[in-house]
């Protein structure tokens, strides 16, 4: 008995890899899933090992860039 696996959307993966990442087809197909995941996260600015912003850092950011009317 096999478990149901989610269907892989190859068209979307190829569009992102070849388009947004600018990979050549040969580069795309040589990548491991882990390498592709790292490239996608890097392109999108997602860094999971980054610590959340501290309260003090948020307060400083809010002070330096307050919400409100634009001048």
C-alpha positions as CSV (number, residue, x, y, z in Angstrom):
1,X,0.0,0.0,0.0
2,X,1.4,3.4,-1.0
3,X,0.7,6.7,0.7
4,X,-0.9,9.5,-1.3
5,X,1.7,12.1,-2.1
6,X,0.9,15.7,-3.1
7,X,1.1,16.2,-6.9
8,X,4.2,18.2,-7.9
9,X,3.4,21.3,-10.0
10,X,6.3,21.0,-12.4
11,X,5.0,23.9,-14.6
12,X,5.1,26.3,-11.7
13,X,8.5,25.0,-10.5
14,X,10.0,25.4,-14.0
15,X,8.5,28.9,-14.4
16,X,10.0,30.0,-11.2
17,X,13.4,28.3,-11.8
18,X,13.8,29.3,-15.4
19,X,12.1,32.7,-15.1
20,X,12.5,34.2,-11.6
21,X,15.8,32.5,-10.8
22,X,17.1,32.7,-14.4
23,X,18.4,29.2,-14.4
24,X,19.3,27.4,-17.6
25,X,17.2,24.3,-18.2
26,X,20.3,22.1,-17.6
27,X,21.0,23.9,-14.3
28,X,17.4,23.5,-13.2
29,X,17.3,19.8,-13.8
30,X,20.7,19.2,-12.1
31,X,19.5,20.8,-8.8
32,X,18.5,18.7,-5.9
33,X,15.2,19.7,-4.2
34,X,17.2,21.1,-1.2
35,X,19.2,23.3,-3.5
36,X,16.1,24.5,-5.3
37,X,14.4,25.3,-2.0
38,X,17.5,27.3,-0.9
39,X,17.6,29.2,-4.1
40,X,13.8,30.1,-3.9
41,X,14.1,31.2,-0.3
42,X,17.1,33.3,-1.1
43,X,15.4,34.9,-4.1
44,X,12.3,35.7,-2.0
45,X,14.3,37.0,1.0
46,X,13.2,34.2,3.3
47,X,15.9,33.3,5.8
48,X,14.5,30.9,8.4
49,X,17.5,31.1,10.7
50,X,17.0,34.9,11.2
51,X,15.9,35.7,14.7
52,X,12.7,37.6,15.2
53,X,13.0,41.3,15.7
54,X,13.3,42.3,19.4
55,X,10.9,44.7,21.1
56,X,13.8,47.2,21.4
57,X,14.6,47.0,17.7
58,X,11.0,47.4,16.8
59,X,10.6,50.4,19.1
60,X,13.7,52.0,17.5
61,X,12.3,51.3,14.0
62,X,8.9,52.7,14.9
63,X,10.6,55.8,16.3
64,X,12.8,56.4,13.3
65,X,10.0,55.7,10.8
66,X,6.7,56.6,12.4
67,X,3.4,55.9,10.7
68,X,1.4,59.0,9.9
69,X,0.9,61.7,7.4
70,X,3.4,62.1,4.6
71,X,5.0,65.5,4.4
